[in-house]
Amino acid sequence: MTAEKADTIRFLMGDELQELREVNPTMTVLEYLRDTAGRCGTKEGCAEGDCGACSVVLAELDGEKRLSYRAVNACIQFVPTLHGKQLITVEDLKLRLRDGSDTEALHPVQQAMIECHGSQCGFCTPGFVMSLFAMFHDDRAGKAGWDRPGINDSLAGNLCRCTGYGSIVQAAQTMRNYGTTDQFDRRSAETIQALDGLRDGQTLSLTHEGRKYFAPTTADQLAELVMAYPDACILAGGTDVGLWVTKQHQILETVIYTGDVAELHEVRETEDTVEIGAAATYTEVQRILAGEYPDFGELIRRLGSVQIRNSGTIGGNIANASPIGDSTPVLIAAGARIVLRRGGERREIPLDQFFHAYRETDLTPGEFLESIILPKRKPATKLRCYKISKRFDQDISAVCAAFALVLEGETVKSFRTGFGGMAATPKRATACEEALTGKAWTRNSVEAAMAALESDFAPMSDMRASSDYRRTVAGNLLLKFFLETSGDTAETRLVGDKELAHA
């Protein structure tokens, strides 16, 4: 049955209800703020979600009708995705005193930045302030506040050219000295009521100059729309699609947004599996995946900033079929399967069979990725993943490798691999796997598998690495995995700024 449709984008900007019609469906939030709303505190730096100068905060209701605040990059977020949310910019942070005067009080975050001398030229400052604001409202810090690794991670998506980060870190450490609550806490009941009132279950349906945008709220509505518009661009977090617009200047004729489909954000556990909805963000899945596979949790931390992890999805990382997507090698090595849906029909296939050629997948017209089924780690399984990039954090991989090993005594019972950056698709190294399966887990066997690995891939040379470099690194990562999983000595690896011990 066709769902009722709404033709108006409705959201809160600060405390004020905004209703937008006839909007370009791929106008970015940054463009809207600066060119339409006259809010120029939010800056454009890179227009690709790297520098953080455009950071804003979105407040949404979680499943228990509590407010969740998350920092995102306004430069690659499309305006229609604001529907049903609260948009908070740096202009909203100052509190106008209700004493009959025009005096404004600074937010604790702003006061801390001033007292700690956290700004010089000021261009990046609004983005830092908004990232700090999101931290201010994040319950994970607890009463003690953020520790240094947490601060580093939370601010890693914001770049500063002139101040240096020491004073900004100090502001993060001391911001709660200037207040532990703010006007958003005091107005939370009103905000929750307002956002709850914006939820009507209708599909947002926009038309602008012949271009269409749909935001269904159920998986059934999504399935119906994808069948009706099989050539539509399916938009999840926009961390890739946003760049098609801002960097490649593509015109997207029809967009179907998955981010408002509650079922696709669900993460369900069974005794043996974790089933991840295709629209679940990295932030939503990181904790549970790190609990099953600690290396996977750390890889998610490294693949992008908090702003990117708050928007980007594992489903999107798979469906865009990039050969350098970081989540797919780990999922392949772990034996993940995916559920594809077309109308009311579903089919399940191994993830490693999904990719056919560069950017070509097993999806048929009218079909979409609904969920990912990840086997839980068995006690005997050793899984490690490795990301090689020019920068340690938030950089595109030259090579990403994952290995999953099960030993029976000293013999390899099973061995699975997953590689990114080595071929036109994410891919297993089948010759390497065959060379090890059933063999003794020794350096000689591993070196033979390293030689077999040469026949698995013919990687290209590009700006990130040469073909020879990639082949050498791939073999060395296998050797590294052997050294980390051999002998009686527990191996300790650095995760962020903390140590993670592997038996």
ZAVOVO-513170 format. One record per residue (C-alpha): x, y, z; residue in one letter. Coordinates in steps of 0.1 Angstrom, whole numbers. Layout:
N
xx,yy,zz,torlo
X,Y,Z,a;
...
This chain:
503
xx,yy,zz,torlo
0,0,0,m;
14,34,-9,t;
23,55,21,a;
10,90,27,e;
35,116,16,k;
46,150,29,a;
60,177,6,d;
76,200,33,t;
109,197,51,i;
102,204,87,r;
129,208,113,f;
140,229,142,l;
168,254,137,m;
178,262,173,g;
143,265,188,d;
125,278,157,e;
105,256,135,l;
116,257,98,q;
93,246,69,e;
109,244,35,l;
93,237,2,r;
107,238,-34,e;
142,231,-22,v;
170,217,-44,n;
172,182,-29,p;
210,181,-30,t;
215,216,-16,m;
240,211,13,t;
232,223,48,v;
263,245,46,l;
249,263,15,e;
215,267,32,y;
230,281,63,l;
252,307,46,r;
232,316,15,d;
196,313,27,t;
195,314,65,a;
223,340,69,g;
241,320,94,r;
277,325,84,c;
294,312,115,g;
295,278,98,t;
325,279,74,k;
335,261,42,e;
370,247,42,g;
374,215,22,c;
338,208,11,a;
345,171,15,e;
341,164,52,g;
377,165,62,d;
385,198,79,c;
356,202,103,g;
352,240,97,a;
315,233,87,c;
307,212,118,s;
272,215,131,v;
252,194,156,v;
220,175,149,l;
197,165,178,a;
174,136,173,e;
152,114,194,l;
165,79,201,d;
143,49,206,g;
135,59,242,e;
126,95,232,k;
158,110,246,r;
178,136,228,l;
210,124,211,s;
234,151,199,y;
259,143,171,r;
283,164,152,a;
282,162,114,v;
298,179,84,n;
273,204,70,a;
293,206,37,c;
282,171,26,i;
248,168,44,q;
218,175,22,f;
191,198,35,v;
162,173,32,p;
180,150,56,t;
173,176,84,l;
136,166,83,h;
124,157,118,g;
156,168,135,k;
170,198,154,q;
199,217,137,l;
222,235,161,i;
248,260,149,t;
273,281,167,v;
248,310,166,e;
225,290,189,d;
250,286,217,l;
249,321,232,k;
220,325,256,l;
201,357,256,r;
194,367,292,l;
158,371,302,r;
163,403,323,d;
150,429,299,g;
185,436,286,s;
202,426,253,d;
230,409,272,t;
241,375,261,e;
258,348,281,a;
284,326,266,l;
280,288,265,h;
305,269,288,p;
322,257,256,v;
326,292,243,q;
338,305,277,q;
364,277,279,a;
377,285,244,m;
382,321,254,i;
398,314,288,e;
422,288,273,c;
431,311,243,h;
418,284,219,g;
413,307,189,s;
436,329,167,q;
423,336,132,c;
390,322,141,g;
381,304,109,f;
381,269,123,c;
368,280,157,t;
330,276,151,p;
336,240,140,g;
357,232,171,f;
331,248,193,v;
304,226,178,m;
324,195,182,s;
331,205,218,l;
293,211,222,f;
285,176,211,a;
311,163,236,m;
295,185,263,f;
262,166,258,h;
277,131,254,d;
270,109,284,d;
299,86,276,r;
323,110,292,a;
307,105,327,g;
311,128,356,k;
349,128,353,a;
348,143,318,g;
367,133,288,w;
401,117,291,d;
429,127,266,r;
424,99,242,p;
387,106,241,g;
393,143,235,i;
418,135,207,n;
394,112,190,d;
364,137,193,s;
384,166,179,l;
403,146,152,a;
379,157,126,g;
386,194,131,n;
418,210,117,l;
435,242,129,c;
463,259,111,r;
474,285,136,c;
464,280,172,t;
479,246,178,g;
458,220,195,y;
471,223,231,g;
448,252,241,s;
418,236,224,i;
424,203,243,v;
426,224,275,q;
392,239,267,a;
378,204,263,a;
392,194,296,q;
379,225,315,t;
346,234,297,m;
325,218,325,r;
342,241,350,n;
321,269,335,y;
288,250,338,g;
276,214,337,t;
242,222,320,t;
231,246,294,d;
199,261,279,q;
195,230,257,f;
193,208,289,d;
168,232,304,r;
146,232,272,r;
150,194,266,s;
113,186,274,a;
100,212,250,e;
125,201,223,t;
115,164,227,i;
79,173,224,q;
85,194,193,a;
106,167,176,l;
81,141,185,d;
54,162,168,g;
74,162,136,l;
73,124,134,r;
43,116,113,d;
54,84,96,g;
49,99,62,q;
73,96,33,t;
89,129,26,l;
84,135,-11,s;
100,165,-28,l;
101,176,-64,t;
123,205,-76,h;
128,214,-113,e;
120,178,-123,g;
143,162,-97,r;
129,140,-70,k;
138,132,-34,y;
121,106,-12,f;
127,97,25,a;
106,67,35,p;
101,58,71,t;
96,20,68,t;
114,-7,49,a;
83,-16,30,d;
80,20,18,q;
117,19,8,l;
112,-14,-11,a;
82,1,-30,e;
102,32,-39,l;
132,14,-51,v;
110,-8,-73,m;
93,23,-87,a;
126,41,-93,y;
153,14,-100,p;
178,40,-113,d;
176,62,-82,a;
206,71,-62,c;
201,55,-28,i;
215,79,-1,l;
226,67,33,a;
251,88,52,g;
262,109,22,g;
299,107,31,t;
305,95,-4,d;
275,108,-23,v;
279,143,-9,g;
312,145,-27,l;
296,136,-60,w;
277,168,-57,v;
303,191,-40,t;
334,179,-60,k;
321,163,-91,q;
291,186,-95,h;
269,157,-104,q;
231,163,-109,i;
212,135,-91,l;
178,132,-107,e;
162,110,-81,t;
174,104,-46,v;
160,79,-21,i;
172,84,15,y;
174,55,38,t;
183,74,70,g;
147,77,83,d;
139,40,80,v;
140,29,117,a;
143,-8,108,e;
175,-2,88,l;
191,13,119,h;
185,-18,141,e;
213,-40,153,v;
200,-74,164,r;
220,-101,182,e;
213,-138,181,t;
233,-165,198,e;
256,-168,167,d;
253,-136,147,t;
250,-98,147,v;
226,-85,121,e;
232,-49,112,i;
207,-28,94,g;
221,-12,62,a;
215,24,75,a;
231,19,109,a;
259,44,112,t;
294,35,123,y;
288,52,156,t;
257,30,162,e;
276,-2,155,v;
311,5,167,q;
307,-6,203,r;
290,-40,195,i;
315,-48,167,l;
344,-39,190,a;
330,-63,216,g;
331,-91,191,e;
362,-82,171,y;
384,-56,189,p;
404,-49,158,d;
373,-41,138,f;
363,-15,164,g;
396,2,161,e;
395,1,123,l;
361,19,125,i;
377,46,147,r;
405,51,122,r;
384,52,90,l;
369,86,97,g;
363,114,121,s;
335,114,146,v;
315,136,121,q;
320,109,94,i;
312,80,118,r;
281,98,129,n;
268,98,93,s;
285,71,73,g;
271,35,73,t;
286,1,68,i;
257,-6,44,g;
268,23,23,g;
304,13,24,n;
294,-21,10,i;
268,-9,-16,a;
290,17,-32,n;
314,-12,-40,a;
346,9,-36,s;
377,-13,-38,p;
392,7,-9,i;
362,6,15,g;
377,-4,49,d;
348,-23,64,s;
344,-49,36,t;
377,-67,40,p;
370,-74,76,v;
335,-85,70,l;
347,-108,42,i;
374,-124,63,a;
348,-129,91,a;
324,-147,67,g;
297,-121,66,a;
266,-125,45,r;
242,-99,33,i;
205,-97,27,v;
193,-81,-5,l;
156,-71,-9,r;
135,-66,-40,r;
99,-57,-32,g;
87,-83,-8,g;
114,-109,-17,e;
147,-113,0,r;
178,-133,-8,r;
210,-139,12,e;
244,-143,-3,i;
280,-143,10,p;
295,-108,10,l;
325,-119,-11,d;
301,-129,-39,q;
285,-95,-40,f;
312,-77,-59,f;
316,-85,-96,h;
339,-58,-111,a;
348,-22,-103,y;
317,-6,-89,r;
296,-35,-102,e;
276,-57,-78,t;
251,-85,-77,d;
222,-60,-71,l;
194,-63,-97,t;
171,-35,-108,p;
148,-26,-79,g;
169,-43,-53,e;
187,-28,-23,f;
209,-39,5,l;
188,-44,36,e;
211,-59,62,s;
245,-75,70,i;
248,-107,90,i;
281,-110,108,l;
290,-143,125,p;
300,-138,161,k;
336,-146,169,r;
341,-181,182,k;
367,-185,210,p;
391,-203,187,a;
390,-177,159,t;
418,-151,157,k;
409,-121,136,l;
432,-91,129,r;
428,-63,105,c;
454,-38,93,y;
450,-4,76,k;
480,11,57,i;
476,47,48,s;
497,79,46,k;
480,93,77,r;
473,71,106,f;
438,85,112,d;
411,94,88,q;
428,86,56,d;
419,64,26,i;
437,31,27,s;
465,21,3,a;
460,-14,15,v;
435,-28,40,c;
439,-65,50,a;
420,-88,74,a;
428,-124,84,f;
407,-149,103,a;
425,-180,116,l;
412,-211,133,v;
439,-236,145,l;
434,-273,154,e;
465,-279,175,g;
493,-265,154,e;
474,-271,121,t;
454,-245,102,v;
418,-257,103,k;
405,-227,84,s;
419,-194,71,f;
400,-166,55,r;
413,-133,41,t;
399,-100,29,g;
418,-73,11,f;
410,-38,0,g;
432,-17,-24,g;
446,-48,-41,m;
421,-53,-69,a;
391,-36,-86,a;
369,-50,-58,t;
373,-60,-22,p;
385,-96,-25,k;
397,-128,-9,r;
432,-141,-16,a;
421,-177,-25,t;
455,-190,-35,a;
470,-178,-3,c;
441,-194,17,e;
446,-227,0,e;
483,-226,6,a;
477,-224,43,l;
446,-245,50,t;
456,-279,64,g;
492,-269,68,k;
512,-264,100,a;
510,-228,113,w;
547,-222,109,t;
568,-194,93,r;
577,-217,64,n;
541,-223,56,s;
533,-186,59,v;
562,-177,36,e;
548,-202,11,a;
514,-185,14,a;
531,-151,9,m;
545,-164,-24,a;
510,-177,-34,a;
496,-143,-26,l;
515,-129,-56,e;
491,-149,-79,s;
460,-135,-62,d;
464,-99,-71,f;
478,-76,-97,a;
473,-42,-79,p;
474,-9,-97,m;
497,20,-90,s;
481,53,-81,d;
486,84,-59,m;
484,63,-27,r;
509,35,-35,a;
526,17,-63,s;
517,-18,-74,s;
550,-31,-60,d;
545,-14,-27,y;
510,-29,-24,r;
522,-65,-32,r;
551,-62,-7,t;
529,-47,20,v;
502,-74,16,a;
528,-102,21,g;
543,-84,50,n;
509,-80,67,l;
504,-117,65,l;
538,-123,81,l;
529,-97,108,k;
497,-116,115,f;
517,-148,119,f;
541,-132,143,l;
512,-117,163,e;
494,-150,166,t;
523,-174,172,s;
540,-186,203,g;
531,-183,240,d;
536,-146,244,t;
506,-124,245,a;
508,-96,219,e;
498,-61,228,t;
487,-35,202,r;
480,2,205,l;
444,11,200,v;
440,49,199,g;
462,59,228,d;
453,28,248,k;
467,-7,248,e;
446,-36,237,l;
459,-71,247,a;
453,-101,225,h;
459,-135,238,a;
